[in-house]
Amino acid sequence: MTDASAVLEEKIQSTEAVVSVIGLGYVGLPLVIALCRAEFRVVGIDIDSQHLREIEEGDSDRSGVPREALVSALSTGRLRLTDDYDAVSEADVINICVPTPFTKTKDPDISAIVRAGEEISRRLRRGQLVILRSTTYPETTEKVLLPLLARSELKIGKDFFLAFCPERIDPGNRTYGMGNTPTVVGGATERCTELASLLCSTFVQQVVPVSSPRTAEMTKLLENIFRSVNIALVNELARLCDRMGNIDIWEVIEAASTKPFGFMPFYPGPGIGGHCILVDPYYLSWKAREYDFHVNFIELAAETNEGMPFYVASQVVAALGGRGVSASEASILVLGAAFKRDVDDMRNSPALKVMQVLEGSVKNVSYNDPYIPSLTTGDKTYHSAELSDAVLKEADCVLIATDHTNYDYERIVSLAKLVVDTRNATGKIGRNLPNVLRLGCRLT
């Protein structure tokens, strides 16, 4: 019998391997494009048929992939799209890039991983490599996915291969993309690691092999929880500076950043958004309880960050009151609905939570975002308002929730009655203006 791993290795090296990607969202579609550029034949699988039609038409808005890259992949014939899991049968490598949200009670929801594993298991054949890329808790690959695949009675490390390779996509980052961001790979066996690393090396400059999938899974959580904890720290300090009333947190951070060692700047804001930074602390907390361990420090940081939208809303109401405006009669214009600047990604955006909270306190809430023409939060649908002089002047408060770079902040502060700036977008412009309240700086 031929050596399955040697055959697969040769296919990957020669780019003759057929590679499938399950889940064509923010993680899957950029991976598809990278694989096509590496000259693999790629099968994209997604159960959302409407999303597949959008991709076929060159619409990549859900993923941040440039339209021209998607059109090129489709026109060359390297990319085939389907909603049928039978397509994994023809693939030599299967990448799982499905969503991993949490439930209302903050428990992990890996049902999409389980479904993908079950569907693959029914079709698994000798010589295939499965790579899980979805963010998840440690031991998912080995204790959830591997048992599903083992139902096929094929032997791991000999007949089929399995690895975890966490995504490191940063929406809107123009410096680091998939190609020049190092990727971590942990295989269920040494040979699994070698084969997964070989595939990744065809489109990533640096591959970092680790000893196991659980090490790679924990690496991903550490990266994002590190950010969560440090953002929580500056959010708490911002609230303290607000309380003290004579310290500017932004000036403090700027000064501390001059230290050439032992300090890394993080910045306060209205909360955290995106998928990983918000979700990952709860994935780890849930898993830790299985071992009778409580990550209190991590949970407290997550709670601090999730409390920021409520704090920002209270600051808006207080600022209006300080100017003699009743919140119940006030209109609020929110600038920016995306979770970070210069992207159209609204996943878990704190701006949406702030809008929801304000809806219960003020007369009217509207928003503007040049990247997001409309949105729905709760049971209400909004449409982006034109950022005209009249709109800016009429609002009782302009709340800067996302600091898009194409906003003219000098114009905004000159026209608005009151500006609450949660991102220090107004910077030195608004530092000494009586109508500007920056987070972490009491209104002067």
ChimeraX attribute file (.defattr): number of C-alpha atoms within 10 A of each C-alpha:
attribute: neighborCount
match mode: 1-to-1
recipient: residues
	/A:1	3
	/A:2	6
	/A:3	10
	/A:4	16
	/A:5	22
	/A:6	12
	/A:7	12
	/A:8	22
	/A:9	18
	/A:10	12
	/A:11	16
	/A:12	22
	/A:13	14
	/A:14	11
	/A:15	17
	/A:16	14
	/A:17	23
	/A:18	19
	/A:19	27
	/A:20	29
	/A:21	27
	/A:22	25
	/A:23	23
	/A:24	27
	/A:25	20
	/A:26	23
	/A:27	24
	/A:28	26
	/A:29	23
	/A:30	22
	/A:31	24
	/A:32	27
	/A:33	25
	/A:34	20
	/A:35	25
	/A:36	24
	/A:37	16
	/A:38	15
	/A:39	17
	/A:40	23
	/A:41	21
	/A:42	25
	/A:43	23
	/A:44	25
	/A:45	26
	/A:46	22
	/A:47	14
	/A:48	12
	/A:49	14
	/A:50	10
	/A:51	17
	/A:52	19
	/A:53	13
	/A:54	13
	/A:55	20
	/A:56	16
	/A:57	13
	/A:58	19
	/A:59	19
	/A:60	23
	/A:61	15
	/A:62	15
	/A:63	17
	/A:64	18
	/A:65	20
	/A:66	14
	/A:67	14
	/A:68	12
	/A:69	17
	/A:70	22
	/A:71	18
	/A:72	16
	/A:73	22
	/A:74	19
	/A:75	10
	/A:76	9
	/A:77	11
	/A:78	19
	/A:79	23
	/A:80	15
	/A:81	20
	/A:82	17
	/A:83	16
	/A:84	12
	/A:85	16
	/A:86	14
	/A:87	18
	/A:88	27
	/A:89	16
	/A:90	17
	/A:91	23
	/A:92	22
	/A:93	25
	/A:94	26
	/A:95	27
	/A:96	25
	/A:97	28
	/A:98	26
	/A:99	21
	/A:100	21
	/A:101	21
	/A:102	17
	/A:103	10
	/A:104	8
	/A:105	7
	/A:106	14
	/A:107	16
	/A:108	21
	/A:109	16
	/A:110	20
	/A:111	13
	/A:112	17
	/A:113	24
	/A:114	16
	/A:115	14
	/A:116	20
	/A:117	21
	/A:118	17
	/A:119	16
	/A:120	22
	/A:121	21
	/A:122	16
	/A:123	15
	/A:124	27
	/A:125	19
	/A:126	17
	/A:127	21
	/A:128	23
	/A:129	26
	/A:130	27
	/A:131	24
	/A:132	26
	/A:133	23
	/A:134	23
	/A:135	27
	/A:136	29
	/A:137	24
	/A:138	21
	/A:139	18
	/A:140	20
	/A:141	26
	/A:142	18
	/A:143	11
	/A:144	14
	/A:145	21
	/A:146	20
	/A:147	14
	/A:148	20
	/A:149	24
	/A:150	14
	/A:151	13
	/A:152	16
	/A:153	11
	/A:154	17
	/A:155	13
	/A:156	18
	/A:157	19
	/A:158	15
	/A:159	17
	/A:160	23
	/A:161	31
	/A:162	28
	/A:163	31
	/A:164	31
	/A:165	28
	/A:166	25
	/A:167	20
	/A:168	19
	/A:169	15
	/A:170	15
	/A:171	20
	/A:172	15
	/A:173	11
	/A:174	7
	/A:175	8
	/A:176	14
	/A:177	16
	/A:178	19
	/A:179	16
	/A:180	12
	/A:181	17
	/A:182	17
	/A:183	21
	/A:184	23
	/A:185	28
	/A:186	28
	/A:187	30
	/A:188	20
	/A:189	17
	/A:190	16
	/A:191	17
	/A:192	26
	/A:193	24
	/A:194	19
	/A:195	24
	/A:196	26
	/A:197	23
	/A:198	16
	/A:199	22
	/A:200	23
	/A:201	18
	/A:202	20
	/A:203	20
	/A:204	19
	/A:205	13
	/A:206	16
	/A:207	20
	/A:208	14
	/A:209	20
	/A:210	16
	/A:211	14
	/A:212	21
	/A:213	28
	/A:214	23
	/A:215	19
	/A:216	25
	/A:217	26
	/A:218	17
	/A:219	16
	/A:220	22
	/A:221	24
	/A:222	15
	/A:223	14
	/A:224	16
	/A:225	24
	/A:226	13
	/A:227	16
	/A:228	25
	/A:229	22
	/A:230	17
	/A:231	23
	/A:232	27
	/A:233	17
	/A:234	21
	/A:235	26
	/A:236	18
	/A:237	16
	/A:238	24
	/A:239	20
	/A:240	15
	/A:241	20
	/A:242	20
	/A:243	13
	/A:244	13
	/A:245	14
	/A:246	12
	/A:247	16
	/A:248	18
	/A:249	24
	/A:250	21
	/A:251	13
	/A:252	13
	/A:253	17
	/A:254	12
	/A:255	11
	/A:256	13
	/A:257	15
	/A:258	11
	/A:259	10
	/A:260	8
	/A:261	7
	/A:262	6
	/A:263	11
	/A:264	12
	/A:265	13
	/A:266	17
	/A:267	17
	/A:268	26
	/A:269	26
	/A:270	28
	/A:271	28
	/A:272	26
	/A:273	22
	/A:274	18
	/A:275	20
	/A:276	23
	/A:277	20
	/A:278	25
	/A:279	25
	/A:280	27
	/A:281	26
	/A:282	23
	/A:283	23
	/A:284	23
	/A:285	20
	/A:286	18
	/A:287	20
	/A:288	15
	/A:289	11
	/A:290	9
	/A:291	8
	/A:292	7
	/A:293	11
	/A:294	15
	/A:295	15
	/A:296	10
	/A:297	10
	/A:298	20
	/A:299	18
	/A:300	14
	/A:301	22
	/A:302	24
	/A:303	14
	/A:304	18
	/A:305	26
	/A:306	19
	/A:307	17
	/A:308	23
	/A:309	25
	/A:310	19
	/A:311	16
	/A:312	25
	/A:313	23
	/A:314	16
	/A:315	17
	/A:316	24
	/A:317	20
	/A:318	15
	/A:319	22
	/A:320	18
	/A:321	12
	/A:322	11
	/A:323	12
	/A:324	9
	/A:325	15
	/A:326	16
	/A:327	21
	/A:328	14
	/A:329	11
	/A:330	17
	/A:331	19
	/A:332	25
	/A:333	24
	/A:334	26
	/A:335	24
	/A:336	29
	/A:337	34
	/A:338	27
	/A:339	26
	/A:340	23
	/A:341	19
	/A:342	19
	/A:343	20
	/A:344	22
	/A:345	24
	/A:346	20
	/A:347	16
	/A:348	19
	/A:349	24
	/A:350	28
	/A:351	28
	/A:352	25
	/A:353	21
	/A:354	23
	/A:355	25
	/A:356	19
	/A:357	17
	/A:358	24
	/A:359	18
	/A:360	12
	/A:361	17
	/A:362	18
	/A:363	14
	/A:364	18
	/A:365	19
	/A:366	18
	/A:367	27
	/A:368	20
	/A:369	23
	/A:370	19
	/A:371	17
	/A:372	17
	/A:373	14
	/A:374	14
	/A:375	14
	/A:376	10
	/A:377	11
	/A:378	9
	/A:379	6
	/A:380	9
	/A:381	9
	/A:382	14
	/A:383	14
	/A:384	19
	/A:385	17
	/A:386	13
	/A:387	16
	/A:388	10
	/A:389	13
	/A:390	11
	/A:391	15
	/A:392	22
	/A:393	17
	/A:394	15
	/A:395	22
	/A:396	22
	/A:397	26
	/A:398	28
	/A:399	28
	/A:400	28
	/A:401	32
	/A:402	27
	/A:403	22
	/A:404	22
	/A:405	10
	/A:406	9
	/A:407	15
	/A:408	11
	/A:409	18
	/A:410	13
	/A:411	11
	/A:412	20
	/A:413	21
	/A:414	18
	/A:415	20
	/A:416	21
	/A:417	18
	/A:418	26
	/A:419	29
	/A:420	26
	/A:421	27
	/A:422	21
	/A:423	21
	/A:424	25
	/A:425	20
	/A:426	22
	/A:427	15
	/A:428	9
	/A:429	14
	/A:430	20
	/A:431	17
	/A:432	12
	/A:433	15
	/A:434	12
	/A:435	21
	/A:436	27
	/A:437	25
	/A:438	27
	/A:439	25
	/A:440	30
	/A:441	25
	/A:442	19
	/A:443	18
	/A:444	12
